[in-house]
Amino acid sequence: MVNWTIKASAFANCNCAYGCPCQFNALPTHGNCETVICFDIEEGYHGGTRLDGLRAVAVFAWPKAIHEGDGEAQLIVDERATPEQREALLRILTGQDTAPGATLWQVFSTTFTKIHDPIFAPIDFMVDIERRTAHVLVPGLIVSRGEPIRNPVTGAEHRARIELPHGFSYIIAEMGRGWSRSTGAIKLEMSDSYGQFNNLHLCQDGVVR
């Protein structure tokens, strides 16, 4: 197994209500799961291949809860990546070179029945974890944005976090809300639903603590 490590900033938007029941081992809000996840790698490597400065977007969909399977995936990798970097990122994002159950990508990979051909495209991505804001643009494929949750009476920003000491994705994530549209192989449209803003620090054995 090839050793790898990624430190990145990430934004995710799924179709569940704020907070997302999946974070608490409960069933999804609407019975199914759809999500767009984007991350910007600050530092990373896969074996001898550096991954610093690259971005990727993953679009996932399941007809029921994630653990019930029959899911599909569409992976979009930064067009700036070299052939070696593309191969490295795709291996990580499809759960390869990873201990079983160690990362969200490895866990998700066991639930897919279809992985669409990868796309290599420009990815415009900005995320401010502290302010709970984000925007994602993959021309012709993905438009996504994140904002803070607001008090329905006063309109003031509401701040909440989820802490998962033994999670396979993050330790602490800021909660927000998001809007996303995907027009690729997996067509999704989400409005004012769960938004997640967090740092990733993962390796082949899971979250680096």
N, C-alpha and C positions, 0 to 999 in steps of 0.2 A: 504494500500500500504506500502510495506517495504521500509524504508529509506536506501539509499546506496550512496557511494561516491567512485570515482576512480581518482587517480592521476597517469598518465602514460606517457611514451614516445612512440611515434607511427611513423610508416612508412606505406605509402600507395602507391600503383602503380596501375594506371588504364590505359585503352587503348586509352584515349584521348591525344591530343597534349599537349605540355607544357602549364601549366596554367589552363587547364581543363575548358571548357565552363560551366559545371555544377556549378562552383563556382560563376558564374555571371548570373545564371538563364537562360542560353542559352542551346540549344540542343547539345547533345554529338557530338564530331568530326566526328565519323563514323556512327552515327545513333543509335548505341547500346552502352551499358555500361557494362564493365567487370572490376573487381577490386580485388586486394588482399590487405588486411589490417592486419597489425600485431601490437600488442602493448604489452609493458612490464610494469606491474603495480608496481609502487614504493610504494604506500600506497593505501589501499582500504578496504572497508567492505560492506557487504550486511546484514543488520540487525545485528545479533551478530556474523556473520562469517567474519573473516579477510581474505583478498585477497592479502596481501602484497607478492611481489616477484613472482607472477604468470604471465604467458604469455598466449596469445590467438591469433589465426589467423582466419580471416573470408574471405571466397571467395564468391563473389557475382556476379551475371550475370543477365542482363535484355536484351530482344531482341530489345527494343527501348529505349527511355529515361526512367529514373527511375520512374518518376511520372505516366508513362503510364502502369506500372505494369507488371504482368506476369513474375516476377523475381524468382530466386532461390538462395538458400544460403547453404553453407557448412561451419560449424563451427568446429574449431579444438581447443581443450582446453589442456593446459599443463597437461601431465600425472602425474605430482607431486601433482596435486590438490586432496584433499580429496573428498569423495562423497558430502559432504555439500558444499565445494567450487565449485565443478563442477556444482551442481544445481544452486548455486548463480550466477555464471558467465553466464550460459546458460539463466537464467531468464533475466539478464541485456542485453545480446546480442540479445535476441529475443524481446526486447522492453517491457517486463513485468515490473511491479513495477515502471513505468515511466509515467509521465504526457504526454498526447497526444501532439505530435509535439516537445517534449522537447530535444530529442537527435537524432543523426543520426540513432542509432539502432532502436529507436521507429518508426521513420519516415520510414526507410527501411522496417521494419516488416509489414507495411501496404501495401507494394507493392509486397510481395512474394506470389506465388501460390504453391511453393514447398520449404520445408526446409528439407534437407537431414539429416539422422541420424548423430549426433555429433561423432567426433573422438577424442580420448584421446591419445596423442602422445607426444614424446619429441619435444620441440621447441627450436632451436638454433637461437637466435635473438640478433643482435647488431645494435644500431642506434646512430649516432652522429648528432644531429639536427643542431648544429652550422656549422659543416663541410659538411652537406648534404650527408652523407654516411650511408649505411645500408646493412645488409645481413640477410636473413631469410632462414632457412633450417628446413623442416619437412621431415625426411627421407622417401623416396618413395612417397611423396605427393606434397611438395612445395619447389621450389627453387626460391628465389627472391633477387634482389640487387638494391641498389640505389646509384646514383652518382650525383655530381653537373652538372648543365648545363654548356656547354663550348662555348665560342665564336667560330663560324665556321671559322673565318679568322685567329685569333691568337692562338686559343686553350686555352686561359685563362679562368679560372672559372668565370662564370657569376652568380651573386647573385640577386635573386628577392624574394619578399614575397607577400603573400596575407593576408590582414587584413579583418576580418569579425566581426565587433563589435556586431552584433546581430545574429551571426551564431549559429547552433545547434551542432557543432563539436569542433571548436576551435576559438580562437580570432586571433592569428597570426600563419601562417605556412610558413616554408621555402620551396621554390620551387626547384625541381631538376628533375631528370629523372630516369627511372627504367626499369628493365627487370624481367619478372616473367614467371614461368611455373608451372601449376597445373595439376596433373594427377589423381586427386581424382574423386569424383562424378561430379564435374564441371571442365571440361578440358579447360584450357586457356593457351595461349602463347602470351606474350607481349614483345615488343622490343623497347627500346629507346623511351618510352612514358612518360606520366605525372608521376612525383614522388613528394610526399608530406612528409615533415618531421615536426613533431609538438609535442607539449605537449598537453595532454588531462587533463582536470580537470572537471569532470562531476558528476552530482548527479541525483536523481530522478526528479528534476525540471529543468534540463538542465545544460548549461555551468556555472561553478562557476566563477563569475567575482569579 
